[in-house]
Amino acid sequence: MRQYYQFLKNTFNHYVSCMGSVLICEYVSKYWGISGATMASSITENLELQLSEMELLFSMFPNKGEIDLEDASALLYVQRYLEGVREALPPQVSFSVNLTAEEPKADVCLHVSLPHEYPFAKPEIFVWSQALDRQQQKQLNDDLVSHISSLYNGELCISIAVQWLQDSIVPYIEKSKVTSENAPKPKETKITFHRMWIYSHHIYRQELRKKILDYAKRLHLTGFSLTGKPGVICVEGKKENCEEFWRDIRYPNWKHISCKHTETIEAVENVVEHRLFEAFEELTFEAHGDYGLRNDYHMDLGQFVEFLKEHNCEHVFQILFGLDAKSAKNVDLSLTS
């Protein structure tokens, strides 16, 4: 049986550019008698197929920034698992493919998360672009999911999804543009100022830290991101921008995160005068604990309290941690885990 799976992998790598993965799967099923159920029975074979498809994607998008792995070590963990070096099941591979539509020109991001059962389970997949209005973005994602669902069970479909997106996205962008141009000019309204205090079990990974900074900058938000353990994020600005940040930053699988507190001021003429922070910055205070392989260390909450005092928001410490700010320096930080 092992040689059958090796045959499948070699066939995919050699013929995918000219045959397509549909014909490959049909060929294997017809001439070798390997059913989808048999192939799905082993996580190992699934991960081998996932690595093959990732190799294909990197060959399609070789430039820096075209493919962003959420965890830069994810593929290494998969490889070590397949080689028997790593016994624990590797984390799911999650990544983004960054595309550019030419006419009309627009940046498009395809977010992907591969379950261990993929390709015999459908991937989590989502498209986002600033050029799409809400209705067209929903329609595009619905159509993409429908297209993937119509494919052969067990078929490697991410490269197919990318090709479909490149071929199909322009009409969605054009419809969004027409809707925007034909929409009545909004009456001048007051701005709703908003501030969100977000708590996370930890913030370590460089990719995630960059994502937080990039999103805040793009949405013109001020505040900070406290890295380490625990992790704290504060964003402030227009309410719709804060809510968009909160919605997008959690996607696709940031589970240990919650919005602990919000502050809203209705009908303001200028958000600047209500800001506590002049820009958005990343905070890294003196850490305590054993760094280890997981960088499992705790931030100095005493320094964090001083930072909050400097910005007239010391009261939030109690809300975030359930502790009095005055006792922060004496707190065993593991209690906040």
Order of alpha helices (4+ residues) and beta strands (2+ residues): alpha-alpha-alpha-alpha-beta-alpha-beta-beta-beta-alpha-alpha-beta-alpha-beta-beta-alpha-beta-beta-beta-beta-alpha-alpha
